[in-house]
Amino acid sequence: MSLTIGFDLDLTLVDSAEGIKVSMTEAFRRVGVDVDPQRLLPMIGLPLETTLRAFIDEDRVPEVRDLYRELYPTLGIPGTKALPGAVEAIDAIHAHHGTVLVVSAKIESAVRAVLAHVGLPVDDVIGERFAETKGAALQERGADVYVGDHPGDMVGARTAGVYAIGVTTGGHDAVALREAGADVVFADLLDFPYWLDDYVGTPT
């Protein structure tokens, strides 16, 4: 069988929280805006412009967005690490001759830079998608499953009509993920290979 499994990036495959907070608070600081980094954590996974609008006026969004994207490669990416089970999950999909797709709200160049830094060998990347637009990307690529930590990820999976897996490695608990449409919720990706064997019907 053909198998394509999609993943969100931030707080699903990688622990990028600290790098995002550092890069964003520095971008805000450079335009004279003081933001408590802890206020940023629940917003990780949202489109960048959506997060920025929570703290600054609309007319300043392009400036701070560009500052953030300039700072992120040097301040944000170096401290990013693969989350437990991420490598094993990708290896399990490849062992079943499947395709690993990452669909993220990040711009594609940043997604690819993060994946290269942590050494995760995915097959395809689509950037700048969230919620329903993630669903459109999953449909474009013929995905069967989507894995994410945010309710918006579950909305994307439901929009595409694919199996939705939630992980509680981000800022949202199992209840929130199930209410958004998750078929199953894991604490992390460590159990994913065993789930995949059952889903495919044959162990590797």
C-alpha positions, 0 to 999 in steps of 0.5 A: 500500500502507498503510505504518506504520513504528515507531521507538524514541526514545532513541538511535534517533531522538534523542541523549538520553544526556547529558540522561538521565544528568544528570537521573537522577544529579541525581534520585539525588543529591537522595535521597543516592545517588551514581551514576556517570553512565557506569553509566547509559549501557548502561541507556538504553532500559530502562523507568525503574523497571528502571534505578532498581532497579539502584541503589536499594531497591524502596521508594524507586523511586516517589520517585526516578521522580517526581523524575526525571520532574520534572527531565527537562523542564528538565535533560534535554530541552534538550540532546537532538538529532535523530540523523543521518538521523532527519529524512530517515527520517521525510521518506522515510516521509511521501513514501511516504504512510506513517505514522510511529509512535514506541513508547518506554519513556518516558512519552508526555508526555516522548516528545512533549516530546522530539519537539517540541523536536527538531522531528521530525514523527511521526504517532503516539506510544505510551509506557511499552512495552518488548520484548514490550509494544512488540510489542503496541503495534506490532500494535495500530497495524498496523505493518510495520517497527520500528527500534531500537537496543536488543535489546529493540526487536528482541524487540518487532519479533519479537513483533509479527511485523514487519520488524526494523531495528537501528541501532548508535547506542546501546550495542549492536553489530550482533552483539547486535542480530542475535542479538535478531532484527534482519533488518538492522542499520545504523550509523545512519539515513542509509541508511534512505531507500534501504532504504525505496525498496527495501522499498516497491518504488518510489523517491519 
